[in-house]
Amino acid sequence: MKWLNGFRKWSMAVIFLTVAVALLLVGAIPSVDWLSNVKDVMVAFMATNIGEHLISTVKGWYEQRKV
């Protein structure tokens, strides 16, 4: 089940992007708002991935030094 851990954020990003594109195509939101929202969500997605990898790297380094 540990391999499912990485798919949570990715799945949410894909669902968000799909819904955002669908709303843009049907004209429910203007393109300026669409671009702003998608940019913000993708930056947050990338930041959480970077944070997660930094934390795991530091944990691994700390565990090696501890032994």
Secondary structure as a PSIPRED ss2 file (coil, helix, strand):
# PSIPRED VFORMAT (PSIPRED V4.0)

   1 M C   1.000  0.000  0.000
   2 K H   0.000  1.000  0.000
   3 W H   0.000  1.000  0.000
   4 L H   0.000  1.000  0.000
   5 N H   0.000  1.000  0.000
   6 G H   0.000  1.000  0.000
   7 F H   0.000  1.000  0.000
   8 R H   0.000  1.000  0.000
   9 K H   0.000  1.000  0.000
  10 W H   0.000  1.000  0.000
  11 S H   0.000  1.000  0.000
  12 M H   0.000  1.000  0.000
  13 A H   0.000  1.000  0.000
  14 V H   0.000  1.000  0.000
  15 I H   0.000  1.000  0.000
  16 F H   0.000  1.000  0.000
  17 L H   0.000  1.000  0.000
  18 T H   0.000  1.000  0.000
  19 V H   0.000  1.000  0.000
  20 A H   0.000  1.000  0.000
  21 V H   0.000  1.000  0.000
  22 A H   0.000  1.000  0.000
  23 L H   0.000  1.000  0.000
  24 L H   0.000  1.000  0.000
  25 L H   0.000  1.000  0.000
  26 V C   1.000  0.000  0.000
  27 G C   1.000  0.000  0.000
  28 A C   1.000  0.000  0.000
  29 I C   1.000  0.000  0.000
  30 P C   1.000  0.000  0.000
  31 S H   0.000  1.000  0.000
  32 V H   0.000  1.000  0.000
  33 D H   0.000  1.000  0.000
  34 W H   0.000  1.000  0.000
  35 L H   0.000  1.000  0.000
  36 S H   0.000  1.000  0.000
  37 N H   0.000  1.000  0.000
  38 V H   0.000  1.000  0.000
  39 K H   0.000  1.000  0.000
  40 D H   0.000  1.000  0.000
  41 V H   0.000  1.000  0.000
  42 M H   0.000  1.000  0.000
  43 V H   0.000  1.000  0.000
  44 A H   0.000  1.000  0.000
  45 F H   0.000  1.000  0.000
  46 M H   0.000  1.000  0.000
  47 A H   0.000  1.000  0.000
  48 T H   0.000  1.000  0.000
  49 N H   0.000  1.000  0.000
  50 I H   0.000  1.000  0.000
  51 G H   0.000  1.000  0.000
  52 E H   0.000  1.000  0.000
  53 H H   0.000  1.000  0.000
  54 L H   0.000  1.000  0.000
  55 I H   0.000  1.000  0.000
  56 S H   0.000  1.000  0.000
  57 T H   0.000  1.000  0.000
  58 V H   0.000  1.000  0.000
  59 K H   0.000  1.000  0.000
  60 G H   0.000  1.000  0.000
  61 W H   0.000  1.000  0.000
  62 Y H   0.000  1.000  0.000
  63 E H   0.000  1.000  0.000
  64 Q H   0.000  1.000  0.000
  65 R H   0.000  1.000  0.000
  66 K H   0.000  1.000  0.000
  67 V C   1.000  0.000  0.000
